Amino acid sequence: MKIAVAVIGNEISQHFGHSEKFYIYKLSPMKLFMGLSYSKF
């Protein structure tokens, strides 16, 4: 799970130009789940 979170954070940071840690701490579990679901498509 931690690896998935790091990967999602990395992808988001590449799109928006922020560090992945910012998004890992800011994202709620639901948003993170939506991100995981979205990344599959």
N, CA, C and O of each residue as an XYZ file, in Angstrom:
164
protein
N       0.840     -1.208      0.000
C       0.000      0.000      0.000
C       0.870      1.251      0.000
O       0.584      2.211     -0.716
N       1.923      1.241      0.795
C       2.799      2.412      0.860
C       3.447      2.679     -0.494
O       3.626      3.833     -0.883
N       3.798      1.615     -1.209
C       4.403      1.772     -2.531
C       3.400      2.415     -3.484
O       3.745      3.318     -4.246
N       2.153      1.940     -3.434
C       1.099      2.489     -4.292
C       0.901      3.976     -3.994
O       0.768      4.788     -4.910
N       0.882      4.320     -2.714
C       0.704      5.722     -2.314
C       1.859      6.573     -2.851
O       1.647      7.681     -3.344
N       3.064      6.051     -2.751
C       4.235      6.789     -3.221
C       4.181      6.983     -4.732
O       4.526      8.049     -5.242
N       3.747      5.948     -5.441
C       3.651      6.036     -6.899
C       2.594      7.056     -7.298
O       2.828      7.883     -8.180
N       1.416      7.000     -6.642
C       0.346      7.963     -6.932
C       0.845      9.381     -6.647
O       0.635     10.293     -7.447
N       1.500      9.555     -5.511
C       2.033     10.866     -5.143
C       3.042     11.366     -6.167
O       3.073     12.551     -6.500
N       3.867     10.445     -6.661
C       4.861     10.800     -7.672
C       4.197     11.239     -8.962
O       4.612     12.227     -9.567
N       3.180     10.524     -9.389
C       2.473     10.865    -10.626
C       1.800     12.221    -10.498
O       1.846     13.034    -11.422
N       1.171     12.466     -9.347
C       0.493     13.746     -9.118
C       1.511     14.886     -9.115
O       1.269     15.941     -9.702
N       2.648     14.671     -8.454
C       3.665     15.718     -8.365
C       4.228     16.048     -9.742
O       4.587     17.195    -10.009
N       4.307     15.047    -10.616
C       4.807     15.290    -11.971
C       3.815     16.132    -12.760
O       4.208     16.943    -13.599
N       2.522     15.935    -12.488
C       1.500     16.697    -13.202
C       1.401     18.131    -12.686
O       1.216     19.067    -13.464
N       1.523     18.294    -11.382
C       1.274     19.611    -10.781
C       2.530     20.311    -10.270
O       2.472     21.464     -9.843
N       3.669     19.610    -10.315
C       4.933     20.234     -9.946
C       5.125     20.436     -8.456
O       5.819     21.365     -8.043
N       4.514     19.570     -7.630
C       4.723     19.641     -6.184
C       5.353     18.336     -5.698
O       5.324     17.326     -6.401
N       5.906     18.363     -4.521
C       6.519     17.155     -3.973
C       5.451     16.117     -3.629
O       4.334     16.475     -3.256
N       5.789     14.840     -3.753
C       4.814     13.786     -3.483
C       4.399     13.765     -2.015
O       3.280     13.364     -1.694
N       5.289     14.193     -1.122
C       4.951     14.179      0.306
C       3.774     15.104      0.588
O       2.897     14.778      1.389
N       3.758     16.261     -0.073
C       2.665     17.213      0.104
C       1.331     16.541     -0.181
O       0.375     16.696      0.578
N       1.272     15.791     -1.283
C       0.021     15.144     -1.675
C      -0.286     13.929     -0.817
O      -1.449     13.648     -0.530
N       0.750     13.205     -0.404
C       0.516     12.038      0.456
C      -0.137     12.480      1.762
O      -1.036     11.806      2.266
N       0.311     13.609      2.312
C      -0.257     14.070      3.580
C      -1.569     14.819      3.393
O      -2.416     14.816      4.287
N      -1.748     15.462      2.242
C      -2.955     16.250      2.019
C      -4.139     15.401      1.573
O      -5.284     15.703      1.907
N      -3.860     14.326      0.809
C      -4.956     13.496      0.297
C      -5.658     12.734      1.413
O      -5.010     12.149      2.281
N      -6.965     12.745      1.383
C      -7.741     11.934      2.308
C      -7.763     10.498      1.790
O      -7.519     10.278      0.604
N      -8.050      9.513      2.647
C      -8.107      8.119      2.208
C      -9.057      7.912      1.027
O      -8.775      7.117      0.130
N     -10.187      8.631      1.031
C     -11.145      8.472     -0.068
C     -10.563      8.992     -1.370
O     -10.685      8.343     -2.409
N      -9.926     10.167     -1.321
C      -9.305     10.716     -2.518
C      -8.181      9.807     -3.003
O      -7.983      9.646     -4.207
N      -7.444      9.213     -2.062
C      -6.377      8.306     -2.420
C      -6.947      7.070     -3.107
O      -6.384      6.577     -4.084
N      -8.071      6.573     -2.588
C      -8.727      5.410     -3.183
C      -9.211      5.732     -4.593
O      -9.082      4.915     -5.505
N      -9.770      6.931     -4.763
C     -10.222      7.368     -6.076
C      -9.024      7.484     -7.018
O      -9.124      7.149     -8.198
N      -7.913      7.950     -6.506
C      -6.691      8.063     -7.297
C      -6.188      6.698     -7.750
O      -5.754      6.533     -8.890
N      -6.251      5.719     -6.843
C      -5.836      4.366     -7.187
C      -6.749      3.784     -8.253
O      -6.280      3.136     -9.188
N      -8.050      4.011     -8.118
C      -9.013      3.503     -9.094
C      -8.803      4.181    -10.449
O      -8.850      3.531    -11.493
N      -8.572      5.484    -10.416
C      -8.397      6.259    -11.647
C      -7.126      5.840    -12.385
O      -7.092      5.808    -13.615
N      -6.083      5.520    -11.620
C      -4.794      5.196    -12.233
C      -4.840      3.879    -13.010
O      -3.986      3.625    -13.860
N      -5.829      3.053    -12.719
C      -5.953      1.771    -13.422
C      -6.481      1.964    -14.839
O      -6.301      1.086    -15.682
N      -7.130      3.094    -15.119
C      -7.718      3.369    -16.436
C      -6.949      4.404    -17.209
O      -7.323      4.739    -18.333
